[in-house]
Amino acid sequence: MNHVFKRKIYEKMLHWKHTKDGATALLIKGARRIGKSTIVEQFAKNEYKSYILVDFADAPAALWEAVKNISDRNNFFVQLQFIYGVKLFERQSVIIFDEVQKCPQAREAIKYLVKDHRYDYIETGSLLSIRKNTQNIVIPSEETRITMYPMDYEEFRWALGDEVIVAMLREAFAKRRSLGDELTRKLMRDFRLYMLVGGMPQAVATYIDSNNLSDVDATKREIIELYLDDFLKIDPSGKTSKLFSSIPAQLNKNASRYKPTSVLGRSETVSVMDEMLRGLEDSLTVNFAHHADNPTVGLPMHSDYNKYKMYLSDTGLFVTLAFWDKDITDNVIYGKLLSDKLSADLGYVYENVVAQMFVAAGNRLFYHTWNSETSNHLYEIDFLLSRGSKLCPVEVKSSGYQTHKSFDTFCEKYSGHVGDKYIVYTKDIRRDEDILLLPVMMSMFM
């Protein structure tokens, strides 16, 4: 079955159409396979009289010939209509440049196409800033840019036909209202399903069609293989792929930072390493959390961009990558994960999903570590959120919550900067003095 899922980005696209009225092109960037092409075509069908979708990943030879003469706009528009058999209507049609990174010349021409103002333009792409995709072209300033992420938990529930649960969770969070232990256990099981399936539309569709988590795992493996192939194209040495594949292992070590030298050794120069990391960041398959050296409100001003953690942008892919040593992650393993009975410490999986939800809600990721003044103990705050003039420390727990020494020490040390205090865990919402303990699925509301 061909699924078209409801996505929140649609409202942002509508806002662009109504407020810009063709004064800019809309650029939607995001990782491969997150549904960019699907939502753009759905938008074009619903909001325009006609549209042409130019897929630069699979364009006919005649299209490439037309692009060579794109500066002759009258001829270009005539060619497009002949090639795709679609009539364009002035100010009522949209032209979509899908996978625009594969045709830098078309992206550069956006400046003049927008100025022409006959039609609207939407671009989609991934790896948009990689040097080979921008070399020798002027990046147009006439772009309204939106980043698209994997489906968040609310979108996942919508896909399963549920429009109620997340709205009720949002209200409970706002009123700090208890859910009750029994209901929380049920809701946590539902949320762990999201952690396992993830927010990649293809994986969600596989789950809906088959209700089989091994089938879902096979779909996720195909997506990961696609990402690894992409990394090999931008870095044939395979080292960028290794950095990506090592994310679960690095988080499982509970280290204070991602250590690329433990993956690649010390042979790489700083510039080469920076190029690899830029490739990962630009792919939007990874979320970076940077170390805040001085945890005050201006977090970006006091961050060490050479000290970071990496999370996968989709926790469903993260789970599959964590069990990559098996050909297919058995339903037995998924069943134990779903019921929270797998013996391995899965704290790093919860940390990944919290990072994913924070980013989807528009937050940049920062964390903080410091050494004890009286011992060699290293303290760590998992995440820091800036809210108004205050910082909100967040600690993620996969099980017990009774001890939180790092958290308490941080709140005492920076008491003048600390606002709301959150511990994210797997049980019902409650208070521990001035700390709010939240079930992990409420992280999206912070």
KAZI-V490187 format. One record per residue. N is the residue number from 1. RES is the residue in one small letter. OMEGA is omega in whole degrees, 0 to 359 (none if undefined). Layout:
N	RES	OMEGA
N	RES	OMEGA
This chain:
1	m	178
2	n	183
3	h	170
4	v	187
5	f	174
6	k	182
7	r	182
8	k	183
9	i	180
10	y	181
11	e	177
12	k	178
13	m	177
14	l	179
15	h	177
16	w	184
17	k	186
18	h	184
19	t	183
20	k	178
21	d	175
22	g	181
23	a	174
24	t	167
25	a	175
26	l	177
27	l	177
28	i	179
29	k	181
30	g	180
31	a	175
32	r	172
33	r	176
34	i	174
35	g	181
36	k	184
37	s	182
38	t	183
39	i	179
40	v	179
41	e	176
42	q	179
43	f	181
44	a	180
45	k	186
46	n	194
47	e	182
48	y	178
49	k	175
50	s	179
51	y	171
52	i	178
53	l	178
54	v	180
55	d	183
56	f	175
57	a	182
58	d	185
59	a	178
60	p	182
61	a	181
62	a	179
63	l	180
64	w	177
65	e	179
66	a	182
67	v	180
68	k	181
69	n	186
70	i	179
71	s	174
72	d	192
73	r	179
74	n	180
75	n	180
76	f	181
77	f	177
78	v	179
79	q	180
80	l	183
81	q	177
82	f	184
83	i	186
84	y	177
85	g	182
86	v	177
87	k	178
88	l	180
89	f	184
90	e	181
91	r	177
92	q	182
93	s	178
94	v	174
95	i	183
96	i	172
97	f	182
98	d	184
99	e	187
100	v	179
101	q	179
102	k	178
103	c	181
104	p	181
105	q	179
106	a	179
107	r	180
108	e	182
109	a	182
110	i	181
111	k	185
112	y	177
113	l	178
114	v	180
115	k	177
116	d	168
117	h	178
118	r	186
119	y	171
120	d	182
121	y	174
122	i	176
123	e	170
124	t	178
125	g	172
126	s	182
127	l	187
128	l	184
129	s	178
130	i	189
131	r	184
132	k	179
133	n	181
134	t	184
135	q	175
136	n	174
137	i	175
138	v	181
139	i	184
140	p	175
141	s	182
142	e	179
143	e	166
144	t	189
145	r	177
146	i	176
147	t	178
148	m	183
149	y	172
150	p	181
151	m	176
152	d	187
153	y	180
154	e	177
155	e	177
156	f	179
157	r	176
158	w	181
159	a	179
160	l	177
161	g	183
162	d	179
163	e	192
164	v	193
165	i	184
166	v	176
167	a	179
168	m	176
169	l	179
170	r	179
171	e	179
172	a	177
173	f	182
174	a	183
175	k	182
176	r	187
177	r	179
178	s	176
179	l	187
180	g	186
181	d	184
182	e	179
183	l	179
184	t	179
185	r	179
186	k	180
187	l	178
188	m	176
189	r	177
190	d	182
191	f	177
192	r	174
193	l	176
194	y	179
195	m	183
196	l	181
197	v	181
198	g	185
199	g	175
200	m	187
201	p	181
202	q	178
203	a	178
204	v	179
205	a	178
206	t	179
207	y	181
208	i	184
209	d	188
210	s	186
211	n	183
212	n	186
213	l	174
214	s	176
215	d	178
216	v	180
217	d	179
218	a	178
219	t	180
220	k	178
221	r	177
222	e	180
223	i	179
224	i	178
225	e	177
226	l	178
227	y	180
228	l	176
229	d	178
230	d	180
231	f	178
232	l	178
233	k	180
234	i	179
235	d	184
236	p	179
237	s	181
238	g	185
239	k	176
240	t	177
241	s	179
242	k	178
243	l	179
244	f	184
245	s	184
246	s	184
247	i	179
248	p	180
249	a	180
250	q	179
251	l	180
252	n	179
253	k	180
254	n	180
255	a	183
256	s	180
257	r	171
258	y	182
259	k	182
260	p	180
261	t	178
262	s	178
263	v	188
264	l	188
265	g	185
266	r	186
267	s	186
268	e	174
269	t	180
270	v	182
271	s	178
272	v	179
273	m	179
274	d	179
275	e	178
276	m	181
277	l	176
278	r	177
279	g	177
280	l	182
281	e	182
282	d	179
283	s	183
284	l	172
285	t	187
286	v	171
287	n	178
288	f	168
289	a	183
290	h	183
291	h	175
292	a	183
293	d	180
294	n	188
295	p	171
296	t	188
297	v	180
298	g	187
299	l	181
300	p	181
301	m	185
302	h	183
303	s	176
304	d	184
305	y	172
306	n	179
307	k	191
308	y	167
309	k	176
310	m	175
311	y	173
312	l	181
313	s	178
314	d	185
315	t	175
316	g	175
317	l	179
318	f	180
319	v	179
320	t	179
321	l	179
322	a	179
323	f	185
324	w	183
325	d	177
326	k	181
327	d	175
328	i	179
329	t	185
330	d	175
331	n	178
332	v	179
333	i	179
334	y	179
335	g	179
336	k	175
337	l	183
338	l	181
339	s	178
340	d	183
341	k	177
342	l	188
343	s	183
344	a	176
345	d	184
346	l	180
347	g	183
348	y	176
349	v	178
350	y	178
351	e	180
352	n	182
353	v	176
354	v	176
355	a	180
356	q	182
357	m	177
358	f	181
359	v	180
360	a	179
361	a	174
362	g	181
363	n	165
364	r	186
365	l	175
366	f	174
367	y	183
368	h	173
369	t	175
370	w	180
371	n	175
372	s	179
373	e	185
374	t	181
375	s	178
376	n	184
377	h	178
378	l	177
379	y	181
380	e	169
381	i	188
382	d	181
383	f	173
384	l	177
385	l	178
386	s	181
387	r	183
388	g	180
389	s	185
390	k	173
391	l	176
392	c	176
393	p	181
394	v	174
395	e	182
396	v	180
397	k	178
398	s	181
399	s	184
400	g	182
401	y	188
402	q	181
403	t	179
404	h	185
405	k	180
406	s	182
407	f	181
408	d	182
409	t	179
410	f	183
411	c	178
412	e	184
413	k	183
414	y	187
415	s	181
416	g	182
417	h	190
418	v	174
419	g	178
420	d	181
421	k	185
422	y	164
423	i	180
424	v	183
425	y	190
426	t	183
427	k	187
428	d	177
429	i	178
430	r	179
431	r	171
432	d	190
433	e	182
434	d	178
435	i	176
436	l	178
437	l	186
438	l	169
439	p	192
440	v	182
441	m	177
442	m	180
443	s	183
444	m	183
445	f	187
446	m	none
